[in-house]
């Protein structure tokens, strides 16, 4: 099911209210908006949300889903968006850890995943927010940005949404299965940019440089330092050298 609003503070916040009222019945429910006035990104950053781009959130009932499966969900959703973008544009699409989608080495998408617990039933919900640049992108961003229409897309937002929804459904249909993590890791690595090459990772209080070695079995970045030691990175911003 899906619902559309012309304008909203954020689609994640709107869907969180729906989950608080419906609990597990909100599973697989989408909310889309023409624009957001309070769009948010990872690490409490603002997400610029003018009309013409896609702003969508998906609610998933994740009650009983293993913690390791939930931990890799940011990468899983990233693979769904990458497949959607690859199908709609003529550019080269890749994934930048943990879940940025690139077209010709410029970022076109932001994701924000948030956990919620239903007060009455105890059901566990995961709300997946997706902001996809379709007709415009912000300037002066820390990492180069772009939008779909700069790379051959000539369709409308409805087409983008349905393509995204189909790919997201394919990813999450086996969310609770034992093989979910290995499947996501394999798919993510196959579309990744930078594995085996030099990168810089901006952390909260420092920047670390090294070789992007691989992902571990929890989807964490393995950074090989100059002395050969491996540093496990759980959160940070990746820049290619």
PyMOL commands that set and color helices and strands:
alter all, ss='L'
color gray80, all
select helices_A, chain A and resi 11-26+42-44+67-71+73-88+148-151+157-172+180-190
alter helices_A, ss='H'
color red, helices_A
select strands_A, chain A and resi 2-8+29-36+54-61+93-96+100-103+106-107+109-117+124-132+198-202+207-215+221-224+230-233+237-240
alter strands_A, ss='S'
color yellow, strands_A
deselect
rebuild
show_as cartoon
